[in-house]
Amino acid sequence: MNQPEVLESDIRALQQWLRDAWRQLGDPSLTTFGRRELRNQMKQCSADLRACLQRATEQPPEPATQPPSSRTRPELRILSW
């Protein structure tokens, strides 16, 4: 994997973790202490996600891949009037 793919993978993993954490936060069996710890982890995860997104925007865009140039001779046609 190259650097942009790793960064993309990290961003997706952090987003998924936050989605799951929000669902878990709504669990009525979660204790007050558990909620506080989960919110603290969510804050840290959000900060990590912001840092990853910032790095992703600072990276130069990948150069567009150009089709390989064909070195074959063009077909010539003789036109007569």
C-alpha positions in Angstrom: 0.0 0.0 0.0 1.2 3.5 -0.8 0.8 6.5 1.6 -2.5 7.8 0.2 -4.1 4.3 0.5 -2.9 3.9 4.1 -4.2 7.4 5.0 -7.6 6.5 3.3 -7.7 3.3 5.3 -7.0 5.1 8.5 -9.7 7.6 7.9 -12.3 4.9 7.1 -11.3 3.0 10.3 -11.6 6.1 12.5 -15.0 7.0 10.9 -16.3 3.5 11.5 -15.0 3.5 15.1 -16.9 6.8 15.8 -20.1 5.4 14.2 -19.9 2.4 16.5 -19.1 4.5 19.5 -22.1 6.7 18.9 -24.3 3.6 18.8 -22.7 2.3 22.0 -23.2 5.6 23.7 -26.9 5.2 23.4 -26.8 1.8 25.2 -28.8 2.2 28.5 -26.7 -0.4 30.3 -23.6 1.8 30.0 -22.6 3.2 33.3 -21.8 6.9 34.0 -18.1 6.1 34.2 -18.3 4.1 31.0 -20.1 6.9 29.2 -17.4 9.4 30.3 -14.6 7.1 29.2 -16.3 6.5 25.9 -16.8 10.3 25.3 -13.1 10.8 26.1 -12.1 8.2 23.6 -14.4 9.7 21.0 -12.8 13.1 21.5 -9.4 11.6 21.0 -10.6 9.7 17.9 -12.1 12.8 16.5 -8.8 14.7 16.9 -7.0 11.8 15.2 -9.5 11.9 12.4 -9.1 15.7 11.9 -5.3 15.2 11.8 -5.7 12.5 9.1 -8.1 14.6 7.1 -5.7 17.5 7.3 -2.8 15.4 6.1 -5.0 14.1 3.2 -5.8 17.7 2.1 -2.1 18.7 2.3 -0.9 15.8 0.1 -0.4 16.8 -3.5 -2.9 15.1 -5.8 -1.7 12.0 -7.5 -0.6 12.6 -11.1 -3.1 11.5 -13.7 -1.9 8.4 -15.4 -1.6 8.9 -19.1 -2.3 6.1 -21.5 0.9 4.6 -22.9 1.9 6.3 -26.1 1.8 4.0 -29.0 5.0 4.0 -31.0 3.4 2.4 -34.0 3.6 4.2 -37.3 0.3 5.8 -38.4 -1.5 4.4 -41.3 -0.8 6.5 -44.3 -3.3 7.0 -47.1 -2.6 8.5 -50.4 -5.3 10.8 -51.7 -5.5 11.7 -55.3 -7.6 14.3 -57.0 
